[in-house]
Amino acid sequence: MKTIFDQATRNELIERIAQICEKDQAEWGKMNVFQMVAHNTYWNGWILGTDPHTYRQEWLGKIFGKIALKSMIKNEKPFDKNVPTSEQFKVKATTCDLEAEKAKWISLLQAYENFDNPDLIHDFFGKMSREQVGILAYKHTDHHLRQFGV
């Protein structure tokens, strides 16, 4: 199973991020390329705990979160297209400095080498093991890169 904690896997994702350009169009979903990159920098910062965040699980997640997480990370199957995004991760701005945002995203991926965020509580899945975080972070990144054909 691929995990963000594996150096070779991170390098492969970083190479794919480097290929992103302004003309890239989404193959599904509502985000443009700027929003996708900004979404990923925010999401990874949230997982890593790089900025002050409030972590709490939504009530629906308390009921279905663990079952959904197990289903999503049980095998190599990529995430389905059009998986809903929590409101806090929706990026409103339609443009950004793409190269700077890509560099930030790459830096965040590299930070998984020293991952330590005991405060992390996923808004839907709840408390997760290190192994679950690694698989989820890989699949989330892969999902959005595939969304834009990279």
Phi, psi and omega in degrees: 000131179286143181219147179295343181279353177270125184302316181297322178293316177299317179299319179297317178295319180297320177298322179291319178300320181300335182280346182296136176222166186301331183279352182299137180245145179291138175275343173202167176086179187255349183282146168269177186297324179295314180296321180297314181294315179296321176302315182290325177292318178295313184299314181292324174298324177294312179298315183286337182077031183288334177240161178295125180229151170262122180254124174202145181271135176294155183298323179294325177295327179296332180273313188247352189303310183295322179295315180296317180299312179303317181295322185283333185244012185286342181209185184283354184302127177296161175300148175294156175293153174060033172294131184297148180253134175300148183305322182295342182258002178280125182265124182277320182300142183259354176220163175196175172282095189302315182295320178294319180291322175297318179298320178296317180299314179300317179299319178295319178298320178296330181292343177296343177302328181242036184302130175198094178225080181294345180276349185299123169228112180297141184297336177246315186279341180082207180293136182231152174285164176303317180299317179296318178300315182299316180290315180299315181296321176297309184296324178296314180295313179301318180304312183286329175291319176295326178305327182250019172072022178239000000 
